[in-house]
Amino acid sequence: MIKMYFYLFALMLLIIGCELGPNCDYNKKLNKSIECLAVVVSKPVHSNVFLKNGYNPYTKKECNCEENDRWMRIYYDEMDIGDTIVKKKGDLFFQIHKTDTVITHFWKCDQKVYK
């Protein structure tokens, strides 16, 4: 009998969790607040800080780029040493500036692309 209640409770949590989905408005606000301008000094790794080793191309000061929901970390494999990461406050996209091209990634939430 206890097993049945446990499975019923687990099923209810699963249904409720699936129906809630992500809070796109809240995450949108968080991602709009992010600002990053940095030249990549070493390949990014998976951590709390999106880019640990970088420097501002104008001031040459070392800097880190932080993010809130792993959005930019999805694209680690596209970043190389010497690339410049640009994410302006208020924008819902970021760019990877390479020597010969610029890659732009728009923020997505719940299968919707925000521009």
C-alpha positions, 0 to 999 in steps of 0.5 A: 500500500505504501508503495502505491502511494509513493508511485502515485506521489511521484507521478503527481510530481512529474505531471506538475513539473512538466506542466509548469515549464520554464519561467521565461519572463524571469529568465529573460530579465536575468539574461538581459542583465548580463554583460560580457566583453572579453577576449578568450585567453583559454578555452572555456570549461563547464563551471559557474563562470562562463568565461574564467580567463579573458581580458577586456579588449579595450582596457586589457584588464582581466575579466570573467563573464558570468551567466545565470542559466547556462545559455552561453555555455552551450556554445563552448565548442565554437569558442577558441583562444583569441575570439572575442565574446560580446554580450551587451546589457539589454540584448537577448543575443551574444556574439563570438567574434572570430578573425574572419566571421561573427557568430550570433546566438539568440536566447531561447526559452520554451522552444521560442527564439527571442530577438 
